[in-house]
């Protein structure tokens, strides 16, 4: 890739798991009552075949990984498990009161934190509590994130028996120097073991998460990690750019000197070289930051035009309503977003008081809905079109910025469409930013996003 393009477009920008992005939510127009009304509306509009999605945030970790920007609580005290899960089930009951009938769960994801911090028995109690008051779709998509160091065969079997068929393991990197810098000491043998167990049990999709741009990263180290990963041949891979945001997460991301991080140009080469290697070995790029083998349903959903993106990342199907349960979880009713209290104590207190524990959110107006569709199209299909009903006031301004990108070979423009080229795929976030009216109109005075490249 042309290094001048990297230097030109390597600017802070959102990852677009939503529009508007969280920093540009209009909290003044949000209330818990408006949120509940949007949930009821969305649930009523969802057909039985589509169902709803659930994201359950399990925030506890036994140690701090210094690359992590997630909302988590570090503790070795497993006595926290039961009271937390009891609160999650009570929160679910609060949502059930809004529904006119039993919800049909199409998609469910356990994220964190470290979901496998919780014992298999406690995870079974949580999920059976959720399922006992719900219906399950005919072809559900249940997944969880597992830490290779503490995921047991019992975890995998218990969740499989409850309907889970996809698991993802956070690998990040196999180089000892990199692992030490990010406080994530994790032998290859542990990843190999949990991957083998998952396949023996019958999981149909095993995913590994890799991160490029970590401290001390060189191509030699990145290549070593990719080749070790490919010995296990996971069905899909997330190949994420390290988001260095210590101004948001404080000391957690200060476990190394910033001079130890690769430059923008060096970081992009890690991705470009990694992409070439992955494609040579049979992986297909899906959307942004993801790769999959051709048989995996994420790749198939992209080919069939059904891929979707939300706060859980890329998913192989879309539901209009996604309910987030647990501390800091974000929900999406399509018409509104809402985020829960960000500390365990505040979250538990609100639920015990009989309140859906949302702390902030955003009600989307008609313009937001138009822009949301455009950005979703770009992120999922690398293309969007417009007509008289989907234009917006700043479209000429956006086209001006896109014209420059067209000159750089990143996009192709027609009278009523934009298509991101193969070279432009690496700059998808930059292309989406040209449609981001909320950010255009309210340029942040301080840096709030990681670099796009």
N, C-alpha and C positions, 0 to 999 in steps of 0.2 A: 504494500500500500504506500502511496505517495506520502512521505512524512510531512510535507507542507499541508496536506489536507488534515492530517492528525493535529498539527499545531493550530490550524485554523478553526477546527470544529471541536477541539477538546475543551469544552466549557462546562460549568456546573449545569446540571439539568435533571429533571425527574425521571423515574423509571416507568411512570405511567401505568401503575396497577389500578389507577382510577383517574377520572377527570370530573371535577377539579381535583388537583392533588391536595393532600392534607394541609400544607401550609397556606393554601388559598381558599380553604373553606370559609364561608360566611357564617360565623358562629352567632352573629347577632340575629339572624333570621331563623335560628334553630331552637327547638325545644323538645323535651321528651314526648310531649303530647303530639307534636307534629310528626315526630319519628314513628310513634305507634300508629298514627293514621296512615302513614306511608307503607308500613309493614302490612296493615290490614288490606290496603288497596292492592299491593303487589301480590299478596297471598290469594286474594279473590280473582286476580287476573291470571294467575298461574294455572295451567291445566294439569289434570292428574298425571298425564304422561310426562310432563316436564319435572314436576316435583320441586323441591327446594334443596339448597346446599347448607351444610353446617360446617363451620370452622370452629374448632375447640382449642383454645390457647392453654397449654400446660407449661407454666413459666419456670419451673424449678430446674436448676442445674447444680451439679456438685462442685464445679469449678468454673472460673471465668475464662473464656477464650477471648484473647485481646483483639481479635479481628471483628467480633460480633457486635452488631448494632440492634439486636432484638431486645424487646422488653422481657427481662428475666429477673429471677431472684436466686442468688447463689446461697446454697445451704446443703449441708450433709444430713440434716435432720429429716428423716422420712416420716416423722409424725405429722408433717404438714400435709401429707397426701389426702387423708380422709376428710378433714374439714374443708379443704379446697374443693374436692370433688362433690361434696354435699352441697356447696354453694353453687357450683355449676348446674347441678340438677335442679336446684331451686330457681335459678335463672331461667332454665328451660321451661319450667312450669309457668313462669311469668309470661313467656312468649306464647305458650299453649293457650292461655286465656284469651289471646287476641285472635286465635284462629277459629273459624266456624266449624271445622271438622279436623280429624286427625291429619297432620301433615304427612306427605309422602317424601321420604328422604332419598334423593337421587345421588347426592354427592356428600361425602364427609371426609374431613381432613383433620388429623391431629398434628398440631404444630407447637412450636415452643420458642425458647426453652428447650427442654429435653423431654419429650413424651415418655421415653423409656426410663426416665427417672422413676416413674410410677411403677409399682409392682404389677405383674400380669393380673393378679386377682383384683386389684383396685381398678385397673382399666376395664375389666369385665363388668364390675359393678357399675361404673360410669356408663358404659355403652348399653348394657341391658336396661339401665334406667332410662336412657334416651329412647331406645327402641320399643320399650314396653308401652309407650304412649304415642307411637308413630306407626306408619306403614313404611315398608321398604320397597323401593322401586324394583321392577323386574330385573333390570341390569344395573345395579348400583355401582358407584365408583368410590370405593373407600380406600384411603391411603393414610400413611403415617410417616413421620420422620423418626429415624432411629439413630442413636449414637452407637457406633461399632464397638465401643469399649464396654457398654453396659446392656446392649440388647441381647437377651438370652433366647434360646430356642423356645422356651416357654412363652416369652413375649410374642414371638412370631406365630406359634401355633394357636395361642389364645385369640389373637387378632384375626388370624385366618378363619378360625371357627366362627367368628362373629361377622364374617363377610368381607374382610379386607383382602385385596388382591394386588395391591401396589404398595411398595415400601421404598423409601429413599434414605440413603445413608450419607451423612456428612463426612466426606473424605478430606476436602480442602487441598491437602498436599502431603506427599510422602517424604519430602526431604527433611532430614533431622534438624538442620539449622532453621528452616522455615517453621517447622513444628514447634521448636523451642521458642521462637520469637512470638508466635501467636498463642502459646501456652496450650497446645493441642497435640500432646504426645499420643500417637495412635499408630501402632504397628500395622503393616500391610496384612499380617496374618489374621488380625481381628476382623478386618474388612472382608477378607477371603472367607472366613468362617461364617459370618452372618449372611453373606451372599449365597454361600453353598446351602446353608440351612433353609433360607427363603425359597430357593429353587426346589429343594427336596420336599418341602411342605406343599408347594404348588402355587406360589405367587407367580402371576403372569407378567408382572412388570417390576423389575428391580432397577432403581435409579441411584446413581452416585452424583454427589455434588462436588464439583471442583471449583477452585477460586484462583484467578490469575491476578497478578499485580500485588501479591503479598510481599512483606519485607524479605529482602535478599533473593527475590525471584530473578532467575536468569532462564534463558531458553533451555539450557541443559537440564536444569532442575524441573522445569515444567514438562519437558519431553519425558523425563524419567517418570514423573507422576502419571502422565497420560499412558505411557506404555505399560506401567504396572496396572493401571486401571483396566486397560484393554485385555490383560491376561484373564480378567474376570468377565469381560464382555457384558457389562450391564445393558439392559434393554434401552435405557435412555440416560442422558447426561445433562446436568445443568452445569454450564461453564460460565460462571459469574465473574464479572469484574469486581474486584475488591472496592467497596464503598468506604472511603476514608472520611469519616464524619466525626472526629473527636470533639468538635464544638457542640455537637448534639449529645453524644454519649459520654462525654467526660473522660475520666481516667481509664475507662475500659479499653479505649483504643489508643492509649499512650504507652503501651507495653514495649515500644521500640522507638528508635529515632526516625523521624520522617525522612531523613537522608538515606535511610535503608530501603526506602520504597523505590521501585523502578520509575523512570520518567514516563511521561505520556507516550512518547514515541516507542520506548522500550516495552511499555505495557501493551501497546497495540500489537507489537510484533509477537508477543506471547500469544495473543488471541489469534492473529492471522496464521502463525505457524501451527498453532494447536488445531485450528479449523482445517487446514490442509491435511494434517496427519489424521484427524478424525474421519474426514471424508474419504481419505485413501483406504481407511480400514472399515468402510461400510456405513458410517453414520451420516444421517441427513440433517441439515440445519433446519430447525423449526422456530419460526418467529425470531426472537432475539434471545441470545444466551442459552439456547437449548438445542440438543441434538438427540436423535433417536434412530434406532434401527428400523427398517422398513415395516416390520411386522407390528411395531408398538402402536398402541391406539393414539398416542399423541401425534405421531407422524401421519397416521391414517386420517385423523380428524382435520389436519391441515390440508391434506389432499382433497378431502371431501367438503372443505369450506365450513367445518363446524367448530374449529378451534376457538377458544374464548380466553379472555384474560381478566383476572380480578385480583383481589388482595391475596389470593392463594397462589398467584402466578398464572402460568398457562394451564388451561384445563381442556379436556377433550370434549366437553359438552357445556352448554350454557343453561343456567337456571336464572330466572328473573330475581328471585329472592335468595340472598345468602345471609344467614344469621350467624353472627360471631358470638361465641360464649366464652367467658373467662376474662381474666384481667387483661386489659388493653386491647382485646379483640375488636376488630372492625367489622361492621355489618353493612350490607348493601341491599337496598330494596329497589334498586334501579332509579327510583325517584329521590332517594336520599341516602346519605352515608351517616353512620354513627359509630363513635369509638367509646369503649368502656373505660371506666376508671383505670388508671395506670399503675396503681399499687395494690398489692394483695389485700391490705387492710381496708382501704377505701372501697374496693370492689366488694369485699365480703360484707362490710357495713351496709352498703346501699341495698344489696340483695336481701339481707336479713330484715331490712325495713320495708320489704315488699316492693322495691322500686327496680325497674329495669335500669341497670347501672351505667347508663350512657353519660359521658362527661362533656362531649362536644360532637358536632356533626355539621352537616350541610344539606339544605333542601335544594335540589336542582331546579332551576327555572328552564323555560323552553329553550333558551339559547344554550345553556349548559348541556341539555340533552342532545342537541344537534352536534355540538363540538365533541361530546363524549363518543358519539357514534363514529365521527371521523377519526378520532385518535384510536379508538378500538380497531377500526378497519386497518389503519396503518400498522399498528402493533401486531395484529393477527394475520393480516392478508397482504401487507406491504402495498396496499392500494386503497384509495377512496375516491368516490365520485360525488358530484353535487348537482342539484337541480334547484328550481325556484323555491322549494320547501326546505332545502338544506344549505342554502347560502347563509352567510353571516356578514355583518358590516365590515369587518376587517379582512375579508377574503382578498381584496386587491393588495393589501399590505402583506399578507401571507404569501401571495403569488410572487410578489417582488423578491422576498427572501428565497422562495423556492426557485426563482429564475436563476439566481446565483448558484444554487445547488445543482440545477440542471446543467449550467455551464461547467460545473466541476464533475459531471457525470454521475451524480448521486441519485437523481430522480429523472423521470420522463413526464412532461406535462402535456396535456391536451386541453381542449376548450373547457371540459368539465370533469377532469380527473387528474390524479397524480399517482404515479407508480414508482416505488423505490426500486432502483436497479440492484444488481448483485453487488456492485461495488458500494452502493449506498446502504446496504443492509447494516453495516457496522455503525452507520450514523442515523439509525432509525429514531433514536431519542431526539436528535437534533431536528429531524423532519417533523416529528410530532410537535415540537416546541413552536413551530411556526403557526400552528393552529390554536395554541394555548392562550385564549383571550384573557383569562384571569391573570396569567403571569405577565402578558403584554401590558395590561392596564395597571398592574400593581407590582412593578419591578422591585424585588427585595433589596433592601439597603445593605444587608449582610448576606454572607454566603450561607445557603441552607441546603444545597444539594451536593451530592458527590459529582465528580467529573464524568462526562458522558462517555469518555473513551478510556 
